[in-house]
Amino acid sequence: MSGKVKRTDKTNKSQSTKTKQSTNHKSYRYIYIGSVIIISVAVIIGIFLTTCDSTNNYCIGSGPEKLGEKSKSKKPQEAVTSSFLGSLPLSKAEKLDFSIKKKLFAAADKAEHDKTIEDAVAAFESILRKYPSSARAQYGLASCIDRQAELQLSNQLLERSIEEYYKVGMSEQVFVGLRITSLERLADRASFRGFKQKARDAYIMLSDIQPDIAKWRNLLGIQYLMSGQDAQAKEVFKGVLLKWKDNGRALCHLGFLSYSENKFIEAVEMIRRGIELDEYCHEGRFFTRLGDSLLKLDKRAEAYKYYQQGANEGLLLSAWQRSLYNAPNLRASPWWEPKQTGHYDYIEKLEKSWRTILSEAEAILDEERGIFEPEDEGLTDTGDWKQYTLYQQGRKNAKACEKTPRTCQIIDTMADATSCKRGQIKFSVMHPGTHVSPHCGPTNCRLRMHLGLIIPENVRIRVGNETRSWEEGKVIIFDDSFEHEVWQESKSIRIILIVDIWHPDLNQQQKRSLSPI
């Protein structure tokens, strides 16, 4: 993953705001969010001097303070006892950090404010030059660089912080409590940066250190999912369930994978059980996948019960509108009229030019087989549905446009179509006997226009609870975040041009900042 901007949509708790985000195979561009990490002297000193070794209950420092909290009555330095707790055996690294505790405190003090974060980095670097085996100085340096990366929106600094966390987390000489803290942060930052292998390594190590904690194995499985390694993810989640049969997170993820394998009965059983067991599974993606599995099994009433439950919990916009990547406060209607879009001029251009567009569509249809790619989202129950993509995520497919220059020339005048990072522009060819299952698009941030090119009899589309058909040379507009379904029951092919445009209620800043889908 590269770049400097990462955007994700906030989740909401009511039907009038956004849905929860899902974790999936999507690739996001990079930005630090201000709330990602807050480094203060309290946190750093807490890590240095009150984190316990889980193997021998050893802590540097004493008193009732929780991790990361300052004593209300004493300064951090005063809270540190002059002797160790009991006579527990200490490693050389632990003895070293205790012997230089004043230097560590002084460096941590500088990390309390953003204005002095550079001084904190310099202080920790100075300690490490003299005491290169100081684990707490290494962790302090990693944390401060992490904070610098946030403030400066710097990938280079982020990558350096990842390397510093790696040194602490992967060293067997560091006491267990600090290793766990470092490895967890390493995994988070590495995943954020797109370094999936490093994140997986961290979770594998955490699983080895704490084999009786399911959390690390589940997070490892999720990392495999995010990398598109479904087989490896499946094995990890199966392993979790062998040890913890009622682990809701593993059940939900394994059910999610079962759906992709068309094992709908297994998917229903696992996701439903996961939702019952674990609040974690109360996410929009799991309710939609559970409902979708039930639809595949022709259990429509039960499917809508779960869709409605998801909507009631604020996880879905509604039982009908089940997109997961949403912006708040956008008008929601299954079908739209041309003037409502704010782009009546686009529609006029398409309808006036439809014969030109049709001629280019027919020309590419006549070429060798393979130029149209099959729809690859598993949405068809029967039949054959292919597409020829001209624009994807706001990027022009120059090679494709070479074969359809006049169509692309027309589209190039439509800025809210060509810049729509959450949409596509493509020819869609559907053969007789095709049925597209009920489904929802991923986002409420776009509207979808269909220009009819070749429209035989007995083809129709349902959006929400209203069914319509196409007409040659005419545009229909709908919001594909609502459930829709298509039937092609004619004796010849149906061809349309699909043009996605930004939702008219989005402002320019939103259009610029929303992540591609």
Phi, psi and omega in degrees: 000135182223180183095181183236012181229122173237127179234136170228151181276137179291149176273161181232169180243009178217164184290345183270356179239191189288160173273165176293151175280148169259153172265124185211201185275008184295149177252128183248149174280161195265130162208150172275138172266136187304333183270003184299312181215131176243113181257128177222169178300327181296315182294313184294316179295324177299317178295316183296312200239359175230000176285130186263149170281118185291348181271333182226012177059024182277133172229145164270124183105169180211179178104175189272001187298139175280165180306126176086357180262144173273151172295138180286338186249347183230151170290156182306318181298323182286337182285344181278126180286158181276359178222161179282163178284110179070206182236041182292147179291135182243146175284166177299321181296320180292317177298320179299311183297325178292323182290338180246028185301325181295320178294320179295318178297318182297319178294320180295325178303324182289341180275001184291331183235144180301327183294335181250016182295326178293323177295323178296317177302313180299321181294316179293322177297322178296317178299316183291331176295325181271326182231074187297344180264011179285109182293320183290326175293321178297315179294318178301319178297315179301316182295319181290321176294322176304314179295319177301317180300320178298313184294324185261359183051050188248120173294322182298316178292321178301316181296324178293318179298322177300317179296322180291318175300322181299318180299319180288311188293327184269358180272125178283352178278345181276141182293154195301316183303316181288326177299315181299314179299317181292317181295321179296317179291322176303312181299318181296312182291320180295318177297318179300321182279347181096010179271075189296322181295318178297320178297317179296318178302319181295316181290328175297316179295318178298321178296324178289321181290320182235074186294344182264013177247115184290335185309314185294322180291321177297319179293326175296315178300320179295322177299320177297319178299316182295336179267002181077015181262072187295323182297317179293320178299317181300317180296321179297312182294325175298319178298321177300315183289334175295326181266325181230088189296337181253029178281108186298322183295315178296320179299314182295317181291321179292323174296322177301316179292325179298323178299316182294341177263010181064025176263075192288327178295315177298318181300314180299311184299316185287312183292319179300316179294319179298319178296323178292327187269328194222126177299332178307324184283357177277071177232153182303321183297324181283323177293321179292318181292325176295312178298319180297322178296319179294323176298320179297334179265012179062029177255068189296315183298318180292323178300314183288339174296317180285323174302316181293323177298317177299319178293318180298327179276002180078016181270336179233151179296320174194173178295333179270325185254099192242026175294154185248344181247094194234156169251149185280158168062035175262140176304139183236115177210135181300313182247145181233149173266152185308316184290339178289338185283341187078004182225052176300329180296324177299314183296318178299316180299315181296316183290325178289333185256014191296326180290324176296315179295319178299317182298322178288324177297317180294325181295316181286335175294329183280349180286181183300154181296148178108348181289328174269133182263142178295146171297130191244020182259008177067035185267346183266133172279319181217162171093197188221121184226118183233164183216156177229108192269130178259322178223142179218124178055039178080008181245135181279135174269092187300321181296317178295321182290340175299330180273344181226059189296322183287323176298314181293327177297321177292314182296326183299342179274000185249088188298322182283356172262309184291336180265002185285097182290349179250031182209187181218162168228122188199155168277139180236123180244124181236127184270161180304146178084010182269136172232123177263121185297157174302131180200168177237146173290172188278343190214150174266010187271003182224161167243150184245124177256136175243120173262117179290129180244302172235112186234100177282180176285161174063041169235141183203161180226134175253130172235123189065232179248020179240130182251133178226178174232180178258166175222135181300130179082005181238152181254134168246149184231133176213166177260109188279004170286345171277152178302133176218160188208146184228141174236131175239095187245026180268191179249007179216172186287154172248131178234131174224163169253125178262128179229114175270139177230157176299145174299135186295344181274353178283140175270174185295322180296320178296317180299322180288324191267339182296139181287151179292150173225000000 
